[in-house]
Amino acid sequence: MAALALKEKLVTIKPIEMGGSRAANRLEYQRDYALCCLIELHLKKRDYRILFDYHDDIVILFPSNEPSELHFYQVKTDRTNNWSLGRLLKRKNPKGGISLSILGKMFSLFQKFAEHTASLNFVSNANFNFKLKDQSKSLAKNEIYLIDLAQQEFEVAKKKITDELSFELTDELAKITVFKVSSLSLDDHSIHVLGKLTDFLVNKFNDPDPPANSLFRVLKGYIEKKQNSEIEPQTFGELFQSKSISYQEIESILQSLSFKKKFAELWEEIRSNLQNENCNYKLIQDLHDECDRYLLERTNPTNDLLQGVRQEIKNLLSDPNAHKDTLLGTVGHLAQGCPIGKKRISDLFSETFFKAMILVEIYDK
């Protein structure tokens, strides 16, 4: 029941307004930081889901479909200044009672989801200038918990938060409130993330030359689509479809990339079958080129048309009667089974591309 209650709360509790547009470079930085989170989570093989620009810049949920654990991330960039406690507690319009301070916004999320909040994270490229209990230099640290602040600083934070939210900042909450200096630089963050993604793919597939650039573009585009979605979800399913990415979705993209390599080895078998069925040389070559194109295109989950027709083909393939005596016979039968999809794809690409889609899905099946 607790997980179901959280699913309902995520939708019924509406997010606080973002309070104005954000600079393009900050949004780009947020996407790259989100991609870093995604890589790290995938390495741990936990069943995660990441929400974008809903309640917070990034919200990580465990497990993906029946969440019971939330991690909130607010990501901000600053080229010139470090973060002081005063900056984090400053309100732009305290008299109006609308605008919250940075810490106020973080703790307001805890108020709404207290039972399920595992951590509150403030992330920046800039450092943090705090007075700490152990009198060490905060500017030299990449991670500081609120509980580590000197008692006088902590008392200031408690008073300000009480005034702002009528809410008591406890020691237990301070233990899960974290300030993090990101390893991503402000100017070269995309290069850094591409390097991490390359290492990830090399280790996952034991491939010294993985398609990291292609995957990087696909994932950044996918995150951007979720980030920019203006749909106001009314159900848990709508929220997850419009504003989130899950472990299973990323795994599907990765497996598509893996199969692209495998398909190159299968092509000789496909070519032989087509030649035995008296398929002419030009059509075989055109199918080969379009299969390569489709294998790349289908890794992109933001292409709704392609993914929809792909699912139609996969559904048809689940019927044992879909497989005929010849490969071309099977392709023709499946093409007849989804005439609307065939027309939509052929109008955008070509009829040969549509046949290539079917060929790839037959062998992937």
N, C-alpha and C positions, 0 to 999 in steps of 0.2 A: 504493500500500500504506500510506503514512503516514496518509492521510486515513481509510482503513478502520480502521487501528489506533486513531486518535483516537475514531472513532465507538464502537468497542468499549470503550475506556477510560472514556468518559463514563458508560457504563452499568455496567460491571463494578467500577469504583472507586466505592465508596459515599461519599456526602457526609458530612462531619463533622456531628454533631448541632448544632442551632442553640443549644442550651444554655438552653432556657426560652422562654416566650412573649414576644412583643414587644408594646409598647404600640400601640394602634390608630392613634394619630397618626403613629407612625414608619412603620407599614405603609402608611398613606395617603400619606405623604411619598415612600416608596419607589416607589409606583405612579406618582405624578406625575413623579418623576425618570425612571423607566423610560419614561414616555410622551414626555418631552422627548428622551430618547435615540432613541426610535423615530422621532420627527419629524425629528431631525437626520440620522439614518441614511437615512431615506426620501428626503430632499432630495438626498443624495449618490448615490442610485440604486444602491447596492451591494447585493449579494445576501446580506443578513444574516439571522441567526436570533438571537432573544433568549431565553435560558433564565431562568426565574424561580424563585428559592428552591431551586436545585439546585446544589450545590457552593459557590455564593455568592449574595448577594442578587440580583445580575444578572450574567449571563455573555453576552457578545456573541460570536457565532461567524461566521466567514466561510470559504467560502461556505455557504449555508444547508443543503444536503443532503449535501455532502461536505466537512465543515469541516476546515481545516488551521491555523486561526488563532483563538486565544482571547484575550478581554479580560475580566478579572475585576473586578467592582465590589462593594465593600462600602459600604453607605450607612447612616450613623448620624446621628441628630439630637441636638442639645444646646442647651438654651435658656439656660444660665447660664455654661458654661465653654468656654474654648478648648481645643484639643488640644495637649498637650506630648508630647515623645518618651517621657517617663516613662509617661504614660497609655497610649500606644499599645503599650508593651512590658510593661505590667503584667499578671500572670497572677492569676486569682482563686484557683486551687487548684494551685499549682506542685508541691506534694508529691505530690498524687494523680496527677500526670502525665497528666491528661485535658484540663483546660481550657487552651486556648492563648490567648496574648495576641492583640491585634488584628493586629499585624505577624506574629506567629507563624502565625496562620491564613492570612494572605495568602501567606506564603512556603511554607507546607505545600502550598498549591495549586500553586505553581511546582514543588515537588518531584515532584508527581504528574503534571504536564503540562508539564514543562520544555521539551520539543521544540516545543510548539505555543503557549506563552504569549507573547503580544506585549506585554501590559501588565498591571500590577496596580494597581488604582485604589481609593483610599480617599476617599469623598465625604461631605461634611457641610455643614450650613448654618453651622456654627461655623468660626472661623478657626484657624490653626495658629501656635503659638508655638515656633518653632525658632531655634537659632543657625545662621546661614548662613555659607558660605565668604566671600561678598562683603560680609558684615557689614550687609547691607540688612535692612529690617524685614519679617520673615516675616508679621506680622499684616496687612500691607497687600497681600499677594499672594493671588491666586485659584488659583494652581497652583504647586506646589513638587515638584521631583523629589528623591528620597532622596539622590541623588548630590550635590545642592546643599548638604547639611548641612555645617556646620563639621567639620573632621577629628575633633575630640574627640568630638562628638556621634555622628558616623558610626561611630567605633570602639566607642562604648558600644553602639550598635545591633548591630554585628557580634558583639560578645561575648555579648550577651543572646540573640541568635538562635542562636548556636552552642550555648549552654547549653540552650536550649529544644528545638532540633530536631536537634542534632548536624549542622549544616549551615552551609556557608560562605557568608556574604553577600558576593558579589563586586561589583566596580564595575559590571560589565555588568548585573547584576540591579538594582542601585540606579538605573541609567539608565532602567529601564522601570517603576519603582515611583513612583507619582504620588499626591500629596495634593491634592485639589481642593475649593475652596469653591464650593458650588452657588449659582447665581443665584436659586434658589427660596427665598423667605422661609419661615419656619416657620409663619406664620399665614395667608398669602395665596397659598400655592403653587398651589392649584387655579385661582385666578383668573389667575395668570401663565401656567399651561400652556394654559388655554382661549384666552388671547390669542395664544399661539404657534401653536396649532392653527388658529385663525381666519385668521391671516396665511398659514399654509401652504396652506389650502384656497383662499383668495382667489388666491394665486399659481398654484396648480396648475390650477384650473378657470376662472380669469379671471371669477370670480363674486363680485360685491360683497356678496352676502347668502348666504353658504354655511351649511349646516346644522351649524354647529360644535358647538352644544350637544348635539344628538342624537349626533353622532359621538363627542364627549367621553364621554358616558355609556356608549356601546357599547364604546369602547376601554378605559375604566376597568374596566368589568364583565368584559371579556375578560381583562385582565391579572389581575384579582382571582381569576378562576376558575383561571388557571394557577398563580398564587401559592399558592392554597389547596389545590390538588390533592394528595391524600394517596396517590395511586397509586404503587406502587413499581415503576417500569418495569423490564422484563426484556430489552427490546430497544431498539435505537436508535429505531425507529419509535414505540414506546410512549412513550419519553422525550420525543420531539419533539411527539407529539400531546397529551400530558398537561401538559407543563411549558414549552412554548415558543410563540413567535409568529414567523412568517417574513415576509420582504418580500412574497412572493406572496400570503399571507393578507391582509395590510394592503392590498395593491393591489386585491384582489378586493372588499374592503369599500369602498374608495374608488370603484371602478368602479360598484358598486351605487348609491352615492350619486349619481354622475354620471348614471347611467341614469334615476334618479328624476326628474331635471329633464327629460331627453329624452322620457320617457314622457308627460309632460304635453302635449308637442307632438304625440305620436303618437295621443293619445286621440281627436282629431277623426276620424282615419282609422278607428280601432276603432269609434267610435260609428256612423259611416256604414255600416260593414260590418254591424254588428249590426242597425241599422234596416232595411237592405236584406234581411236575413234574417227580418224580421217579429218581432224581439225587442221585447217591450213596454217602455214607457218606464221603469216602476219597476225592472225587472230591470237595464236599462242603467245607471240611476242607482246602484243597489245595487252593481253590478260596479265602477263608477267609484270609489265610496267604499272598497270592499274592496281594489281595486288600490292605492289610496293607502296603505291600512293595511299591505298586504303589502310594498310597496316600502320602508316604514320597518322593518317587522319583519325582513325578510330581511337587513338590514345587520348584524344581531346574530348573530355566529357562535357564541354560547353557547347558542342555542336549538337543541339537538340534534335535536328532533323536526322542527321546521320545515326545518332544513337537510337532514335525511335525506330527507324527502318531496320537497323541492326537487330534490335530486340524482336521485331516481327520475324525476321529470318530465323533467329534462334528458336523462337516459338514453333515455327513450322518444322524445323529440324528435329524437334522433340517427338514428332510423330514418326513411328517406324515406317509407315507407308510413304514417307517423303523420299526415301532412298530408292532410286530406280536402278536398272541393270547397268546403266552407263553413267559416267560422270556428267556428260553434257545433258543426258536425260534428267538427271537429278537437278541440275542447274535450271533447266527449262521448266521443270515442274514447280520448283520453288518460286521462280519468277512469276509464274501464273498465279501462285498463291497469294502474292501481295502486289496486285496491279497498281494500287495507289502509291505505295512506296516506290515501286519501279519508276513510275512517271516522275515523281518528285525528285528522286535521285538522278534520273536520266536528264531531266531538265537542267539540273545544277551541274552535273559532271558529264556523264555519258552513259549509254546503255552498257558499254563494255565495263565501265566502272561498277555498275550495278551487278553484273555477272561476276566480277572480281570479288565483290563483297560476299556473294554467295559461296564462291570457291574457298575463300579464307575461312568463313564460318563453318563450312563442311569439314575442313581439316582441323580447325580448332576444336570442333565437337569431338 
